[in-house]
């Protein structure tokens, strides 16, 4: 059976899926057509029901639960992993509502967490995650034109490069979430079409776990698949990215991970007035 699968070129995704996509493990007769896109494009493809298996932001999950179910393996969830709000200039929280803020997609965890921290900040623009640093840097470098100051919510490897480019951290939105809720941050999860037979969904879930276990067992050397697809080509940054976003929750959400997802869905639903069927989320 052939399935379409979509994930991002970010090192955490390519690290997890390398063995599955490149036949380094026994896929039990399943084969996969890969679509590699940025997270917002993947979110949109899930909304349009274009892929069988796809990595999406948890911010997008309530909108696709009628078509997809969340798998246990392959996702990104943890502590100290959340998006950062950055700026070219330092400014107080009360001024943030006046600024234009770039966010990596409307239906993203980043947007939900920013909205939770700054409910009155509605002057937003949605860009691809790797465009946000340049957008933020294009604004003025002083507070004389406060409404022209540009802020950015950064994710992925940009967490490790923003200081080198002259940007300042205004707030760690992940730490804000953890303090407010006590839960780890749900960033992105792997979903599968509900129309796929249950036995196949279970098999895919297990294969994703085996793919990650293979990556862990392979040692410290990053594979060519990871290096060739990373936008940030510094291997040190790639490894930092993997170390931050890939953890035990990536192997299996478990009960703690599922509780964190439920809490995120509750907050998301409250902020955006989106109903969520809490009995119909998980595989």
C-alpha positions in Angstrom: 0.0 0.0 0.0 1.3 3.4 -0.9 0.6 6.5 1.2 1.4 10.2 0.8 3.4 11.6 3.7 4.2 15.3 4.4 6.7 16.8 6.9 9.1 19.8 7.0 12.8 19.9 6.0 13.6 20.9 9.5 16.2 18.6 11.2 13.9 17.2 13.8 11.5 15.9 11.1 14.2 14.6 8.8 15.9 13.0 11.7 12.8 11.2 12.7 11.6 10.1 9.3 14.9 9.3 7.5 14.9 5.6 8.1 11.2 5.3 7.1 11.5 7.3 3.9 14.8 5.9 2.8 14.0 2.2 3.5 16.5 1.8 6.3 13.9 -0.2 8.2 11.4 -2.8 7.1 8.2 -0.9 6.2 6.0 -4.1 6.2 4.9 -3.6 2.6 4.0 0.0 2.9 5.6 2.7 0.7 5.5 6.5 1.0 5.4 9.4 -1.4 7.1 12.3 0.3 5.9 15.9 0.2 8.4 18.1 2.0 7.0 21.6 2.8 7.1 24.3 5.4 4.7 23.9 8.4 2.1 26.4 7.2 1.9 24.8 3.8 1.5 21.4 5.5 -1.3 22.8 7.6 -3.0 24.1 4.5 -2.6 20.7 2.8 -4.2 19.0 5.8 -7.1 21.4 5.8 -7.6 20.5 2.1 -7.3 16.8 2.9 -4.4 16.4 0.4 -2.2 14.0 2.3 -2.6 10.6 4.0 0.0 11.2 6.8 1.1 14.7 7.7 3.0 16.7 10.3 0.8 19.7 11.4 0.9 22.4 14.1 -1.3 21.6 17.1 -2.8 25.0 16.4 -4.3 23.4 13.2 -5.5 20.1 14.9 -9.0 21.3 15.9 -9.7 22.3 12.3 -8.8 18.8 10.8 -10.2 16.4 13.4 -13.1 15.5 11.2 -10.6 14.1 8.6 -7.5 13.1 10.7 -6.6 11.4 13.9 -3.4 12.1 16.0 -0.8 9.4 16.0 1.4 8.7 19.1 4.8 9.0 17.5 6.8 11.5 15.5 5.7 14.8 16.9 7.3 17.7 18.8 6.3 18.4 22.4 8.3 19.3 25.4 9.6 21.9 27.9 11.9 24.7 26.8 10.9 24.2 23.2 8.4 27.0 22.6 8.5 29.9 20.1 10.2 33.1 21.0 9.0 36.7 20.5 11.9 38.8 19.2 12.6 42.3 18.1 15.3 44.6 16.8 14.8 46.9 19.8 13.9 46.3 23.4 10.4 47.5 24.4 8.0 46.9 27.3 5.0 44.5 27.1 2.5 47.3 27.0 4.0 48.5 23.7 3.8 45.2 21.9 0.1 45.7 21.2 1.0 48.6 18.9 3.6 46.7 16.8 3.2 44.7 13.7 4.0 41.0 14.5 5.1 38.3 12.1 3.9 34.8 12.9 4.7 31.6 11.1 1.1 30.8 10.0 -2.4 31.5 11.3 -3.2 28.0 12.3 0.0 27.3 14.3 0.9 26.7 17.9 3.0 29.9 17.7 -0.1 32.0 17.0 -2.1 30.3 19.8 0.7 30.9 22.3 1.2 34.5 21.2 -2.5 35.2 21.4 -2.6 33.7 24.9 0.2 36.0 26.0 -1.0 39.1 24.1 -4.7 38.8 23.5 -5.0 42.5 22.5 -2.2 42.3 19.9 -4.0 41.9 16.6 -1.8 43.6 14.2 -0.3 40.4 12.6 1.2 39.2 9.4 1.6 35.6 8.6 4.9 34.5 6.9 7.0 31.4 6.4 9.0 30.7 9.5 12.4 31.3 7.7 11.3 34.8 6.5 10.5 36.2 10.0 14.0 37.2 11.1 14.5 39.3 8.0 11.1 40.8 8.4 11.8 41.8 12.0 15.2 43.3 11.1 13.6 45.4 8.3 11.9 47.6 11.0 13.4 50.7 12.7 16.1 50.3 15.3 14.6 52.8 17.8 11.2 53.4 19.5 10.7 56.8 18.0 8.3 55.2 15.5 6.7 52.6 17.8 4.0 51.6 15.4 6.6 50.9 12.7 8.6 48.5 15.0 8.4 45.0 13.7 8.3 41.9 15.9 8.6 38.3 15.1 7.6 35.0 16.6 10.4 32.6 15.7 10.5 28.8 15.7 12.7 25.9 14.6 16.4 26.6 14.1 15.9 30.4 14.2 15.9 30.0 18.0 19.6 29.4 17.7 20.5 32.1 15.2 18.4 35.2 16.1 21.1 36.7 18.5 23.8 36.4 15.8 21.6 38.6 13.5 21.1 41.3 16.1 17.7 40.4 17.4 16.6 40.5 21.1 14.3 38.1 22.9 11.2 39.9 24.4 9.4 36.8 25.7 9.8 33.0 25.6 6.2 32.1 24.7 6.9 28.4 25.6 8.0 29.3 29.1 4.9 31.6 29.4 2.7 28.6 28.5 4.5 26.3 31.0 4.2 28.8 33.8 0.5 29.5 33.0 -0.6 25.8 32.6 2.1 23.6 34.1 2.2 21.5 30.9 4.9 21.0 28.3 4.3 22.8 25.0 2.6 20.9 22.2 4.2 22.1 18.9 3.4 19.7 16.2 2.0 16.2 15.8 1.6 13.6 13.1 -1.9 12.9 11.9 -3.3 10.2 9.7 -6.5 10.1 7.6 -9.4 8.6 9.4 -10.3 6.8 6.2 -7.1 4.7 6.3 -7.9 1.3 7.8 -7.2 1.2 11.6 -4.6 -1.6 11.2 -2.6 0.5 8.7 -2.7 3.6 11.0 -1.4 1.5 13.9 1.4 0.1 11.6 2.4 3.5 10.4 2.5 4.8 14.0 4.8 1.9 15.0 7.0 2.4 11.9 7.5 6.1 12.8 8.7 5.0 16.2 11.0 2.4 14.7 12.4 5.0 12.3 13.3 7.3 15.3 14.7 4.4 17.2 16.9 3.6 14.2 18.1 7.2 14.1 19.0 7.1 17.8 20.8 3.8 17.4 22.9 5.1 14.5 25.1 7.3 16.7 26.0 11.0 16.6 26.7 11.4 12.9 23.9 13.3 11.1 22.7 11.6 8.0 22.9 13.1 4.5 19.1 13.3 4.4 19.1 15.6 7.4 22.0 17.7 6.2 20.8 18.0 2.6 17.4 19.3 3.6 18.2 21.7 6.4 17.8 25.4 5.7 20.4 26.2 8.3 23.5 24.3 7.1 25.6 24.6 10.2 25.8 21.1 11.6 26.1 22.4 15.1 22.8 24.2 14.8 21.2 21.1 13.2 22.2 19.0 16.2 21.0 21.6 18.6 17.7 21.6 16.8 17.4 17.8 17.0 18.4 17.8 20.7 15.8 20.4 21.5 12.8 19.1 19.6 13.2 15.3 19.5 12.6 13.6 22.8 10.7 10.8 24.5 7.4 12.5 23.5 8.5 12.0 19.9 8.7 8.3 20.5 5.3 8.1 22.2 3.0 10.9 23.5 2.1 8.7 26.5 -0.5 9.9 29.1 1.5 13.0 30.0 1.7 14.1 26.4 -1.9 13.5 25.7 -2.9 15.5 28.8 -0.8 18.4 27.5 -2.5 18.2 24.1 -5.9 18.2 25.7 -5.0 21.3 27.7 -3.7 23.0 24.6 -6.9 22.2 22.7 -9.0 23.7 25.6 -7.0 26.9 25.5 -7.1 27.0 21.7 -10.9 26.5 21.7 -11.4 29.2 24.3 -9.3 31.8 22.4 -10.5 31.0 18.9 -14.1 29.8 19.7 -13.4 26.5 17.9 -15.3 23.4 19.2 -13.2 20.4 19.9 -14.3 16.8 20.2 -12.0 15.7 23.0 -13.1 12.0 22.7 -12.0 11.9 19.1 -8.4 13.2 19.1 -6.1 10.2 19.5 -5.4 7.0 17.6 
